[in-house]
């Protein structure tokens, strides 16, 4: 994230924290979020607020896009 994107995410998370829900969908594994957000202190603050009372749903199936590509290759 660049500074404006990181600050925007922090503002959104801060405004919603303990008031309402936020749904975040990402293809980046959760273990890489801190590194992806960057700027350690801000990343810590964002993730602390997001993880505090979160419900995490992690999909473990292969993506539909990959399955469709495999079928296309087999039929070719």
C-alpha positions in Angstrom: 0.0 0.0 0.0 1.2 3.5 -0.6 0.7 6.2 2.1 -2.7 7.5 0.9 -4.2 4.0 0.6 -2.8 2.9 4.0 -4.2 6.1 5.6 -7.6 5.6 3.9 -7.8 2.0 5.2 -6.8 3.1 8.7 -9.6 5.8 8.6 -12.2 3.3 7.5 -11.2 0.7 10.0 -11.1 3.4 12.8 -14.5 4.8 11.9 -16.1 1.3 11.9 -14.3 -0.1 14.9 -16.7 -1.4 17.6 -19.6 0.3 15.8 -20.5 -1.7 12.7 -19.3 -4.6 10.6 -16.6 -4.6 7.8 -16.3 -7.3 5.3 -12.9 -7.7 3.7 -12.2 -10.2 0.9 -8.7 -10.7 -0.2 -6.6 -13.2 -2.2 -3.6 -12.3 -0.1 -3.1 -14.8 2.7 -3.7 -13.3 6.2 -0.1 -14.1 7.2 1.1 -11.6 4.5 -1.3 -8.7 5.4 1.1 -6.9 7.7 3.8 -6.9 5.0 1.3 -5.9 2.3 0.0 -3.0 4.3 3.5 -1.8 5.1 4.5 0.9 7.6 4.7 -1.3 10.7 3.0 1.0 13.3 0.0 1.7 11.0 -0.3 -2.0 9.9 -0.3 -3.0 13.6 -3.1 -0.6 14.4 -5.2 -1.6 11.4 -4.7 -5.3 12.1 -5.3 -5.0 15.8 -8.7 -3.4 15.1 -9.6 -5.8 12.4 -8.7 -9.0 14.3 -10.1 -7.8 17.7 -13.6 -9.3 17.2 -13.4 -10.8 13.8 -14.9 -13.9 12.3 -12.5 -15.3 9.7 -13.7 -17.6 6.9 -10.8 -19.1 4.9 -11.7 -20.9 1.7 -9.6 -24.0 1.1 -10.9 -25.0 -2.3 -9.2 -24.4 -5.6 -10.5 -21.3 -7.4 -13.2 -21.6 -10.0 -11.0 -19.7 -12.4 -8.3 -22.4 -12.1 -10.8 -25.2 -12.6 -12.2 -23.5 -15.7 -8.7 -23.1 -17.1 -8.0 -26.8 -16.5 -11.2 -27.8 -18.3 -10.4 -25.6 -21.2 -6.9 -27.1 -21.5 -8.2 -30.6 -21.4 -10.8 -29.9 -24.1 -8.2 -28.2 -26.4 
